Amino acid sequence: MNQTSLLLERALKKKNAAAWCRELNISRSTFSMAKKKGQLSPALAGCLAMKLGEDRNHWIALAAIETEREGPLKEQMLQALLHTKP
């Protein structure tokens, strides 16, 4: 499971997808695609994090790392970021 899907779950506990789409001024397809993939773009992760009072930079970095191909560098960066979570 991608880490940003956890942020998405938290967001959906606060408001439904339609409410987030209106608040963030994004299309429903953008939000539904993120749900389907189980992964947020760095921009969407940052916006949701800010709205939820979470560390925006942490979630943007996680989302960016999740877009990388699987491999040792991705794993090293992901582990480093997860171990320095504020």
N, C-alpha and C positions, 0 to 999 in steps of 0.2 A: 504494500500500500504506500502510495506517495504521501509524503508529509503534508503537502498542501491540501490533500483531500481532508485532512483533519481540520484545517482552518475552514474549509468549506462546510464541513459538518457543524462546526461551532456557529458559523454564520446562519445556517439554515435552522438552527435551534432558536435563534433570535427572531428571524423573519423568514417568510416564505420567499421562494425564488423570484416571484413577480415583484414583490416589494423591493428586493435588492436591485432588480433590473431598473425599476423606476428611480430609486435613490442614486444609483451609480450611472444612470443614463446610458445603459447598455441594452443590447437586444436580448430577447429571451433565448435566441439561438446561441449567443455567446455563452450565456450562463449554462444552458443545457449541455452544450458541448464540453464545457469544463467538468460538469457532473459526470457525463458519459465517459470522458477520458480519466476521470479521477485525478486530474492535475490542473492547477491554475497557472495562468500566465503570470509573469512577474508583476505586470501592472495590476491585474485583478487581485492577486495575492496582497500587494501593497495597499490597495484601496480597502479591501475587506479588513486587513489587519488594523489600519488606522481607525476604521469605523467601530471595530471591536475593542479598541484600546490596547492592541498588541504591538509588539515591536515591528514596525513596517520594514526596516532594513533586513531584519532576520528573515522575514517571510519572502521578501523579494529575492534575497540570496538563495533561499531554499528552492524557490520556483525556478530560478535560473539554473541551478545545479540539476534539477530534475529534467530539464530539457536536453541535457548532455547525453551522449550515447553511453551505454553501460561500459564500464571499464575500471581499471584500478584508480585512475585519477579522479573520476567521479566519486567513487566510493571513499577515497581519502578525504575529499572536500566535504562530502556529506557527513562523514563521521566527525570531522573537525567542527563543522557548523553545529551539529547536534550536541556535541559535548561542550560548546560554549554558549548554549542557549541562555539568554538572560532570564 
